[in-house]
């Protein structure tokens, strides 16, 4: 089986990082905020203008790429799936990683270093943006199943292949025949192992 894997929110704890550091960024810049229920976009969750989320990521991208915490068992399960004979392709839309600049090249290098440091197994990696879309990579690489957490991506990709929805507070209501909710990497391993037997 060819397995597509997102990074942010799937291999690493995006929500935990933002919850801690976005609040500090807003306070440092004297931006009033009000926490709402979890939303797809963090600026909506904090009730601030979209520009502050872009400003935050421009400032925090290097720190995030170095220090974000790996999701529990991501390293163990990617290795186990590889040993079972599955091909693992990372398909990420990491902000700025496709930017043709020294900044963008550093973001990309830090992502690759983070994967190596955390012993995440993968066969190939594709960095996506508005022009290089995830759906295109999935079709071109003949990916059989995708592990994703973004509602927007889940809805688009599940029209083409099954999507294992890595549950977080903003995507709990994601439903559909081609969407399977998972609570973590142990669930992912069990689902793919059982599916492979069939």
PATOR-986012 format. One record per residue (C-alpha): residue number from 1; x, y, z. Coordinates in pm, 1 decimal, always signed. Layout:
N
seq; X; Y; Z
NUM; X; Y; Z
...
end
This chain:
198
seq; X; Y; Z
1; +0.0; +0.0; +0.0
2; +119.4; +354.8; -71.4
3; +45.9; +570.7; +232.0
4; +36.2; +951.0; +218.2
5; +122.3; +1128.6; +543.9
6; +76.5; +1492.9; +638.3
7; +324.8; +1648.4; +883.8
8; +156.6; +1930.8; +1077.7
9; -104.2; +1792.6; +1315.5
10; -27.0; +1433.4; +1210.2
11; +343.5; +1369.9; +1266.8
12; +379.2; +1666.0; +1501.8
13; +168.2; +1850.0; +1758.6
14; +71.4; +2164.9; +1567.7
15; -219.2; +2256.7; +1797.9
16; -11.9; +2227.2; +2114.5
17; +257.5; +2453.1; +1970.9
18; +13.2; +2720.1; +1852.1
19; -181.5; +2716.8; +2178.2
20; +138.8; +2798.1; +2365.6
21; +318.9; +3036.2; +2130.1
22; +48.8; +3220.3; +1933.5
23; -93.2; +3356.3; +2258.2
24; +253.4; +3484.1; +2355.1
25; +297.1; +3643.3; +2010.7
26; -34.9; +3829.5; +2039.1
27; +42.7; +3947.0; +2393.0
28; +391.5; +4065.0; +2291.2
29; +239.3; +4268.8; +2006.5
30; -44.5; +4405.2; +2224.8
31; -311.5; +4240.4; +2010.5
32; -634.8; +4178.7; +2200.7
33; -774.9; +3830.3; +2145.1
34; -1061.2; +3612.9; +2259.3
35; -1042.9; +3236.3; +2246.4
36; -1327.1; +3065.4; +2062.5
37; -1400.1; +2699.8; +2007.1
38; -1133.5; +2532.8; +1790.6
39; -1148.0; +2640.3; +1426.0
40; -975.2; +2535.6; +1104.6
41; -767.1; +2856.4; +1111.3
42; -597.0; +2977.4; +1426.7
43; -669.6; +3347.6; +1366.7
44; -1041.3; +3259.0; +1380.1
45; -992.5; +3060.8; +1699.4
46; -822.8; +3360.4; +1862.5
47; -1065.5; +3615.5; +1705.4
48; -791.6; +3823.1; +1541.5
49; -720.7; +3945.7; +1189.9
50; -567.3; +3691.9; +950.3
51; -253.0; +3906.0; +915.6
52; -151.4; +3818.5; +1271.8
53; -143.4; +3447.4; +1195.4
54; +81.8; +3512.5; +892.8
55; +300.5; +3741.5; +1104.3
56; +325.5; +3476.9; +1374.0
57; +434.0; +3205.3; +1131.6
58; +685.3; +3433.2; +961.1
59; +843.7; +3493.7; +1299.6
60; +803.2; +3143.4; +1443.3
61; +867.8; +2914.1; +1142.8
62; +1230.5; +2832.5; +1229.7
63; +1155.8; +2777.6; +1599.2
64; +851.7; +2564.1; +1516.5
65; +1041.8; +2352.5; +1263.7
66; +1311.8; +2279.7; +1522.7
67; +1106.9; +2240.7; +1838.4
68; +754.9; +2116.2; +1764.0
69; +686.2; +1791.5; +1950.1
70; +642.5; +1466.3; +1759.4
71; +306.8; +1289.1; +1793.5
72; +326.5; +982.8; +2016.5
73; +434.4; +665.0; +1831.4
74; +479.6; +838.1; +1492.0
75; +838.5; +714.6; +1468.8
76; +758.2; +359.3; +1580.0
77; +455.0; +317.9; +1351.9
78; +617.2; +461.4; +1037.9
79; +901.1; +210.9; +1081.8
80; +658.7; -77.9; +1142.1
81; +454.3; +10.2; +834.8
82; +773.7; +22.5; +629.5
83; +873.9; -323.2; +758.5
84; +534.0; -453.3; +648.7
85; +623.0; -343.6; +295.1
86; +421.8; -23.6; +269.3
87; +559.5; +282.8; +92.8
88; +533.5; +605.5; +293.5
89; +514.2; +937.3; +112.4
90; +502.3; +1259.5; +312.3
91; +280.4; +1521.9; +149.9
92; +300.6; +1851.7; +335.1
93; +188.1; +2208.9; +280.0
94; +434.7; +2345.9; +536.7
95; +416.8; +2723.3; +508.0
96; +713.1; +2888.9; +331.3
97; +888.0; +2556.3; +251.1
98; +833.5; +2604.4; -123.5
99; +935.2; +2970.7; -117.8
100; +1226.4; +3032.5; -356.4
101; +1439.3; +3227.5; -108.8
102; +1699.8; +3165.8; +160.2
103; +1415.8; +3177.4; +413.6
104; +1218.1; +2908.8; +228.6
105; +1525.3; +2688.7; +181.2
106; +1600.1; +2709.0; +553.2
107; +1241.5; +2612.6; +644.3
108; +1263.7; +2310.7; +413.6
109; +1604.0; +2207.5; +553.8
110; +1473.8; +2235.7; +910.8
111; +1174.1; +2016.1; +824.5
112; +1404.9; +1746.7; +685.1
113; +1631.2; +1774.8; +991.6
114; +1329.8; +1741.6; +1224.1
115; +1214.9; +1424.0; +1048.0
116; +1564.9; +1278.3; +1076.9
117; +1606.5; +1382.1; +1441.2
118; +1272.8; +1221.4; +1531.6
119; +1347.4; +901.3; +1336.8
120; +1037.9; +930.3; +1116.9
121; +1059.0; +678.8; +834.1
122; +953.2; +790.5; +484.6
123; +1037.7; +696.8; +126.9
124; +967.3; +1031.8; -39.3
125; +853.4; +1380.6; +55.9
126; +660.4; +1639.1; -144.1
127; +624.1; +2003.4; -41.6
128; +297.5; +2153.0; -164.7
129; +153.7; +2502.1; -205.0
130; -123.6; +2672.8; -402.1
131; +36.0; +2567.4; -732.3
132; +160.5; +2221.3; -628.2
133; -153.2; +2087.0; -462.4
134; -181.6; +1778.9; -244.8
135; -452.8; +1631.2; -465.6
136; -215.6; +1643.0; -765.0
137; +64.2; +1467.5; -574.5
138; -176.9; +1199.9; -452.7
139; -293.9; +1125.8; -806.6
140; +55.4; +1133.6; -959.2
141; +208.9; +911.9; -690.6
142; -91.7; +674.6; -689.4
143; -130.4; +709.0; -312.3
144; -383.3; +456.9; -175.5
145; -470.0; +622.6; +154.4
146; -391.1; +961.2; +315.2
147; -341.6; +1051.8; +680.9
148; -456.0; +1412.5; +725.6
149; -598.4; +1651.4; +985.5
150; -698.3; +1965.3; +791.1
151; -1073.4; +1983.9; +723.4
152; -1018.9; +2152.3; +387.0
153; -772.3; +1884.2; +273.7
154; -981.0; +1600.1; +416.3
155; -1286.8; +1711.3; +221.1
156; -1094.5; +1748.5; -104.6
157; -883.2; +1433.5; -79.1
158; -1159.5; +1202.6; +43.0
159; -1336.7; +1253.7; -289.1
160; -1047.4; +1060.3; -447.8
161; -905.2; +820.1; -184.8
162; -982.8; +707.1; +171.8
163; -855.4; +949.8; +435.9
164; -757.7; +859.1; +789.9
165; -864.5; +1169.1; +982.1
166; -615.8; +1238.2; +1262.6
167; -868.6; +1370.3; +1510.6
168; -828.4; +1716.2; +1659.9
169; -1080.0; +1960.5; +1811.9
170; -1143.0; +2141.8; +1480.6
171; -1219.8; +1834.4; +1267.3
172; -1434.3; +1623.5; +1502.1
173; -1744.3; +1661.8; +1288.5
174; -1575.5; +1542.8; +970.0
175; -1788.5; +1260.5; +829.9
176; -1827.9; +1055.5; +513.2
177; -1779.4; +705.9; +375.9
178; -1422.9; +777.7; +267.3
179; -1318.8; +932.3; +601.4
180; -1207.3; +718.5; +895.0
181; -1149.8; +891.1; +1230.9
182; -833.9; +781.8; +1415.9
183; -722.8; +882.7; +1764.0
184; -351.0; +838.0; +1713.0
185; -75.1; +640.7; +1548.1
186; -171.6; +315.2; +1719.5
187; -515.1; +338.9; +1554.6
188; -349.1; +411.8; +1220.7
189; -126.3; +106.7; +1252.5
190; -417.8; -120.8; +1345.4
191; -638.9; +6.8; +1063.3
192; -375.7; -26.5; +790.4
193; -263.2; -368.2; +918.0
194; -620.3; -499.5; +912.2
195; -691.7; -341.1; +574.3
196; -377.0; -500.8; +428.1
197; -487.5; -847.6; +539.1
198; -803.6; -812.0; +331.4
end
